[in-house]
Amino acid sequence: MASMDINDIFEVLPHRYPMLLVDRITDSDFETYIIGEKNVTFNEPFFAGHFPGNPVMPGVLQLEAMAQVAGILLNKSSGREGKIAYFTSIDKAKFRRMVKPGDTLRLEVHFIRARLQMAKVIGKAFVEDEMVCEAEMSFTFSKD
């Protein structure tokens, strides 16, 4: 079991506020799976307009949070340290329930396969034990 705090995450991901959407990694073997968390607070900038009086975390940001966790897994695996994983596709995305301020989003990503400069993962997001979002995601890696 390996974990990472926010300072460790800063060393791997290029994202910063307001686009950094992972607070910690709670578990990973850095080869086949990773589990991260995002504490969803009312102070998130997107809640001001999505939606006033009924704040809901946008689904695309739930996918982005999963992608960032995937980016850590992919960066740490297969000798790709220092590379940035860029989205190339999202398949089979489903949103099952709204994510609201006060929720803790648990982001679970499992490696499916890699070929040359491409990788594919499956991600699932949970609030407590309820799945809120899932998708298959593909990535390519930066050249530098």
C-alpha atoms as an extended CHARMM CRD file, in Angstrom:
* protein
*
       144  EXT
         1         1  MET       CA              0.0000000000        0.0000000000        0.0000000000  PROA      1               0.0000000000
         2         2  ALA       CA              1.3750000000        3.3770000000       -1.0150000000  PROA      2               0.0000000000
         3         3  SER       CA             -0.0930000000        6.7890000000       -0.3130000000  PROA      3               0.0000000000
         4         4  MET       CA              0.6880000000       10.3390000000       -1.3950000000  PROA      4               0.0000000000
         5         5  ASP       CA             -0.0930000000       13.6880000000        0.1870000000  PROA      5               0.0000000000
         6         6  ILE       CA             -0.6710000000       16.9310000000       -1.6970000000  PROA      6               0.0000000000
         7         7  ASN       CA              3.0620000000       17.7490000000       -1.8460000000  PROA      7               0.0000000000
         8         8  ASP       CA              3.7770000000       14.3670000000       -3.4500000000  PROA      8               0.0000000000
         9         9  ILE       CA              0.9540000000       14.9840000000       -5.9390000000  PROA      9               0.0000000000
        10        10  PHE       CA              2.4540000000       18.3780000000       -6.8590000000  PROA      10              0.0000000000
        11        11  GLU       CA              5.6620000000       16.5450000000       -7.8530000000  PROA      11              0.0000000000
        12        12  VAL       CA              3.7730000000       14.3670000000      -10.3600000000  PROA      12              0.0000000000
        13        13  LEU       CA              0.8830000000       16.4370000000      -11.7390000000  PROA      13              0.0000000000
        14        14  PRO       CA              1.3020000000       19.8100000000      -13.4520000000  PROA      14              0.0000000000
        15        15  HSD       CA             -2.2020000000       20.9030000000      -12.3540000000  PROA      15              0.0000000000
        16        16  ARG       CA             -2.6700000000       23.6960000000       -9.8280000000  PROA      16              0.0000000000
        17        17  TYR       CA             -5.6410000000       25.5620000000       -8.3360000000  PROA      17              0.0000000000
        18        18  PRO       CA             -8.3420000000       25.7450000000       -9.5510000000  PROA      18              0.0000000000
        19        19  MET       CA             -7.7750000000       22.7060000000      -11.8140000000  PROA      19              0.0000000000
        20        20  LEU       CA             -6.1390000000       20.3240000000       -9.3400000000  PROA      20              0.0000000000
        21        21  LEU       CA             -8.9640000000       17.9510000000       -8.4150000000  PROA      21              0.0000000000
        22        22  VAL       CA             -7.2330000000       15.3530000000       -6.2420000000  PROA      22              0.0000000000
        23        23  ASP       CA             -6.2590000000       15.9490000000       -2.6100000000  PROA      23              0.0000000000
        24        24  ARG       CA             -4.5480000000       12.6930000000       -1.7090000000  PROA      24              0.0000000000
        25        25  ILE       CA             -3.7570000000        9.1780000000       -2.8380000000  PROA      25              0.0000000000
        26        26  THR       CA             -4.8560000000        6.6890000000       -0.2020000000  PROA      26              0.0000000000
        27        27  ASP       CA             -3.7320000000        3.4270000000       -1.8000000000  PROA      27              0.0000000000
        28        28  SER       CA             -1.8720000000        2.1790000000       -4.8790000000  PROA      28              0.0000000000
        29        29  ASP       CA              0.5550000000       -0.4240000000       -6.1120000000  PROA      29              0.0000000000
        30        30  PHE       CA              1.5480000000        2.1120000000       -8.8420000000  PROA      30              0.0000000000
        31        31  GLU       CA              1.2620000000       -0.6450000000      -11.4430000000  PROA      31              0.0000000000
        32        32  THR       CA             -2.3460000000       -1.8690000000      -11.6600000000  PROA      32              0.0000000000
        33        33  TYR       CA             -4.5350000000        0.3500000000       -9.4750000000  PROA      33              0.0000000000
        34        34  ILE       CA             -4.7460000000        3.6020000000       -7.5330000000  PROA      34              0.0000000000
        35        35  ILE       CA             -7.2820000000        5.1580000000       -5.1590000000  PROA      35              0.0000000000
        36        36  GLY       CA             -7.4500000000        8.9050000000       -4.5820000000  PROA      36              0.0000000000
        37        37  GLU       CA             -9.7330000000       11.3680000000       -2.8400000000  PROA      37              0.0000000000
        38        38  LYS       CA            -11.1730000000       14.7790000000       -3.5990000000  PROA      38              0.0000000000
        39        39  ASN       CA            -12.8520000000       16.6810000000       -0.7830000000  PROA      39              0.0000000000
        40        40  VAL       CA            -15.6550000000       18.6010000000       -2.4550000000  PROA      40              0.0000000000
        41        41  THR       CA            -16.1260000000       21.9290000000       -0.6750000000  PROA      41              0.0000000000
        42        42  PHE       CA            -18.6240000000       24.7220000000       -1.1560000000  PROA      42              0.0000000000
        43        43  ASN       CA            -15.6860000000       27.0270000000       -1.9850000000  PROA      43              0.0000000000
        44        44  GLU       CA            -15.0110000000       25.2930000000       -5.3260000000  PROA      44              0.0000000000
        45        45  PRO       CA            -15.1540000000       27.9930000000       -8.0400000000  PROA      45              0.0000000000
        46        46  PHE       CA            -17.5440000000       25.9980000000      -10.2590000000  PROA      46              0.0000000000
        47        47  PHE       CA            -20.2970000000       25.9850000000       -7.6100000000  PROA      47              0.0000000000
        48        48  ALA       CA            -20.8930000000       29.7310000000       -8.1270000000  PROA      48              0.0000000000
        49        49  GLY       CA            -22.5380000000       29.0050000000      -11.4530000000  PROA      49              0.0000000000
        50        50  HSD       CA            -23.3610000000       25.2730000000      -11.3300000000  PROA      50              0.0000000000
        51        51  PHE       CA            -26.0400000000       25.7770000000      -10.0630000000  PROA      51              0.0000000000
        52        52  PRO       CA            -26.9110000000       28.7920000000       -7.8650000000  PROA      52              0.0000000000
        53        53  GLY       CA            -29.0920000000       27.5610000000       -4.9970000000  PROA      53              0.0000000000
        54        54  ASN       CA            -28.4210000000       23.8960000000       -5.8970000000  PROA      54              0.0000000000
        55        55  PRO       CA            -24.6490000000       23.3570000000       -6.1580000000  PROA      55              0.0000000000
        56        56  VAL       CA            -23.6690000000       20.2510000000       -8.1560000000  PROA      56              0.0000000000
        57        57  MET       CA            -20.1450000000       19.1840000000       -9.2020000000  PROA      57              0.0000000000
        58        58  PRO       CA            -20.1090000000       19.0510000000      -13.0220000000  PROA      58              0.0000000000
        59        59  GLY       CA            -19.7690000000       15.5550000000      -14.4640000000  PROA      59              0.0000000000
        60        60  VAL       CA            -16.8910000000       16.6220000000      -16.6710000000  PROA      60              0.0000000000
        61        61  LEU       CA            -14.9610000000       17.6310000000      -13.5440000000  PROA      61              0.0000000000
        62        62  GLN       CA            -15.6700000000       14.2450000000      -11.9700000000  PROA      62              0.0000000000
        63        63  LEU       CA            -14.1120000000       12.7110000000      -15.0900000000  PROA      63              0.0000000000
        64        64  GLU       CA            -11.1980000000       15.1550000000      -14.8460000000  PROA      64              0.0000000000
        65        65  ALA       CA            -10.6250000000       14.1570000000      -11.2030000000  PROA      65              0.0000000000
        66        66  MET       CA            -10.5050000000       10.4830000000      -12.2440000000  PROA      66              0.0000000000
        67        67  ALA       CA             -8.1500000000       11.3860000000      -15.1020000000  PROA      67              0.0000000000
        68        68  GLN       CA             -5.7900000000       13.1610000000      -12.7170000000  PROA      68              0.0000000000
        69        69  VAL       CA             -5.6620000000       10.1050000000      -10.4650000000  PROA      69              0.0000000000
        70        70  ALA       CA             -5.0670000000        7.9960000000      -13.5870000000  PROA      70              0.0000000000
        71        71  GLY       CA             -2.2990000000       10.4060000000      -14.5790000000  PROA      71              0.0000000000
        72        72  ILE       CA             -0.4990000000        9.6880000000      -11.3130000000  PROA      72              0.0000000000
        73        73  LEU       CA             -0.8260000000        5.9220000000      -11.8390000000  PROA      73              0.0000000000
        74        74  LEU       CA              0.3640000000        6.1250000000      -15.4370000000  PROA      74              0.0000000000
        75        75  ASN       CA              3.2300000000        8.4590000000      -14.5390000000  PROA      75              0.0000000000
        76        76  LYS       CA              4.4590000000        6.1350000000      -11.8100000000  PROA      76              0.0000000000
        77        77  SER       CA              4.1420000000        2.9500000000      -13.8810000000  PROA      77              0.0000000000
        78        78  SER       CA              6.1560000000        1.6390000000      -16.8010000000  PROA      78              0.0000000000
        79        79  GLY       CA              9.0480000000        4.0780000000      -16.5500000000  PROA      79              0.0000000000
        80        80  ARG       CA              7.0160000000        7.1500000000      -17.5340000000  PROA      80              0.0000000000
        81        81  GLU       CA              8.0210000000        9.3710000000      -14.6230000000  PROA      81              0.0000000000
        82        82  GLY       CA              8.0740000000       12.9980000000      -15.6440000000  PROA      82              0.0000000000
        83        83  LYS       CA              5.6370000000       12.4350000000      -18.5170000000  PROA      83              0.0000000000
        84        84  ILE       CA              2.1930000000       14.0440000000      -18.6410000000  PROA      84              0.0000000000
        85        85  ALA       CA             -0.7500000000       11.7880000000      -19.5290000000  PROA      85              0.0000000000
        86        86  TYR       CA             -3.1680000000       13.5530000000      -21.9000000000  PROA      86              0.0000000000
        87        87  PHE       CA             -6.7670000000       12.4450000000      -22.5160000000  PROA      87              0.0000000000
        88        88  THR       CA             -7.3940000000       10.9310000000      -25.9490000000  PROA      88              0.0000000000
        89        89  SER       CA            -10.8420000000        9.4340000000      -25.3570000000  PROA      89              0.0000000000
        90        90  ILE       CA            -13.5940000000        8.8060000000      -22.8490000000  PROA      90              0.0000000000
        91        91  ASP       CA            -15.9120000000        5.8480000000      -23.3860000000  PROA      91              0.0000000000
        92        92  LYS       CA            -18.9000000000        4.4230000000      -21.5400000000  PROA      92              0.0000000000
        93        93  ALA       CA            -19.1860000000        7.4090000000      -19.1870000000  PROA      93              0.0000000000
        94        94  LYS       CA            -22.1440000000        7.1940000000      -16.8250000000  PROA      94              0.0000000000
        95        95  PHE       CA            -23.2560000000        9.5460000000      -14.0960000000  PROA      95              0.0000000000
        96        96  ARG       CA            -25.3510000000        7.9180000000      -11.4040000000  PROA      96              0.0000000000
        97        97  ARG       CA            -25.9180000000       10.5860000000       -8.7560000000  PROA      97              0.0000000000
        98        98  MET       CA            -25.1350000000       14.2190000000       -8.0390000000  PROA      98              0.0000000000
        99        99  VAL       CA            -21.9750000000       15.1890000000       -6.1670000000  PROA      99              0.0000000000
       100       100  LYS       CA            -22.5950000000       18.0300000000       -3.7120000000  PROA      100             0.0000000000
       101       101  PRO       CA            -20.5170000000       20.1990000000       -1.3720000000  PROA      101             0.0000000000
       102       102  GLY       CA            -19.4390000000       18.1930000000        1.6600000000  PROA      102             0.0000000000
       103       103  ASP       CA            -19.0060000000       14.9540000000       -0.2830000000  PROA      103             0.0000000000
       104       104  THR       CA            -15.6950000000       13.1420000000       -0.4040000000  PROA      104             0.0000000000
       105       105  LEU       CA            -15.1500000000       11.7200000000       -3.8570000000  PROA      105             0.0000000000
       106       106  ARG       CA            -13.2330000000        8.4120000000       -3.7750000000  PROA      106             0.0000000000
       107       107  LEU       CA            -11.6010000000        7.9050000000       -7.1670000000  PROA      107             0.0000000000
       108       108  GLU       CA            -10.6320000000        4.3450000000       -8.1080000000  PROA      108             0.0000000000
       109       109  VAL       CA             -8.6670000000        3.7210000000      -11.2850000000  PROA      109             0.0000000000
       110       110  HSD       CA             -7.5670000000        0.3480000000      -12.6570000000  PROA      110             0.0000000000
       111       111  PHE       CA             -5.0670000000       -0.1250000000      -15.4450000000  PROA      111             0.0000000000
       112       112  ILE       CA             -6.3900000000       -2.0140000000      -18.4900000000  PROA      112             0.0000000000
       113       113  ARG       CA             -3.5130000000       -1.9210000000      -21.0100000000  PROA      113             0.0000000000
       114       114  ALA       CA             -0.6960000000        0.0690000000      -22.5890000000  PROA      114             0.0000000000
       115       115  ARG       CA              0.7680000000        0.0860000000      -26.0960000000  PROA      115             0.0000000000
       116       116  LEU       CA              3.6240000000        2.2820000000      -27.2080000000  PROA      116             0.0000000000
       117       117  GLN       CA              2.6040000000        5.8200000000      -26.1770000000  PROA      117             0.0000000000
       118       118  MET       CA             -1.0270000000        4.9390000000      -25.3230000000  PROA      118             0.0000000000
       119       119  ALA       CA             -2.7270000000        3.6220000000      -22.1720000000  PROA      119             0.0000000000
       120       120  LYS       CA             -6.2740000000        2.6990000000      -21.1920000000  PROA      120             0.0000000000
       121       121  VAL       CA             -7.8420000000        2.6410000000      -17.7140000000  PROA      121             0.0000000000
       122       122  ILE       CA            -11.2400000000        2.2260000000      -16.1260000000  PROA      122             0.0000000000
       123       123  GLY       CA            -12.2470000000        4.7160000000      -13.4720000000  PROA      123             0.0000000000
       124       124  LYS       CA            -15.0270000000        4.7580000000      -10.9130000000  PROA      124             0.0000000000
       125       125  ALA       CA            -15.9630000000        7.5170000000       -8.5010000000  PROA      125             0.0000000000
       126       126  PHE       CA            -17.8040000000        6.9060000000       -5.2460000000  PROA      126             0.0000000000
       127       127  VAL       CA            -19.3430000000        8.9480000000       -2.4560000000  PROA      127             0.0000000000
       128       128  GLU       CA            -19.2180000000        6.6420000000        0.5520000000  PROA      128             0.0000000000
       129       129  ASP       CA            -20.1740000000        3.2680000000       -0.9880000000  PROA      129             0.0000000000
       130       130  GLU       CA            -22.3790000000        4.6510000000       -3.7610000000  PROA      130             0.0000000000
       131       131  MET       CA            -20.9520000000        4.8490000000       -7.2780000000  PROA      131             0.0000000000
       132       132  VAL       CA            -21.5240000000        8.3090000000       -8.7270000000  PROA      132             0.0000000000
       133       133  CYS       CA            -19.5680000000        8.1050000000      -11.9940000000  PROA      133             0.0000000000
       134       134  GLU       CA            -17.6690000000        5.6230000000      -14.1520000000  PROA      134             0.0000000000
       135       135  ALA       CA            -15.8430000000        5.6560000000      -17.4840000000  PROA      135             0.0000000000
       136       136  GLU       CA            -13.1360000000        4.0680000000      -19.6040000000  PROA      136             0.0000000000
       137       137  MET       CA            -10.4090000000        6.5750000000      -20.4140000000  PROA      137             0.0000000000
       138       138  SER       CA             -7.5110000000        6.5150000000      -22.8580000000  PROA      138             0.0000000000
       139       139  PHE       CA             -4.3440000000        8.6070000000      -22.6840000000  PROA      139             0.0000000000
       140       140  THR       CA             -1.2350000000        9.4530000000      -24.6280000000  PROA      140             0.0000000000
       141       141  PHE       CA              1.9840000000       10.7240000000      -23.0810000000  PROA      141             0.0000000000
       142       142  SER       CA              3.9720000000       13.9060000000      -23.5200000000  PROA      142             0.0000000000
       143       143  LYS       CA              7.1370000000       13.5740000000      -25.5560000000  PROA      143             0.0000000000
       144       144  ASP       CA              9.3090000000       15.5270000000      -23.1010000000  PROA      144             0.0000000000
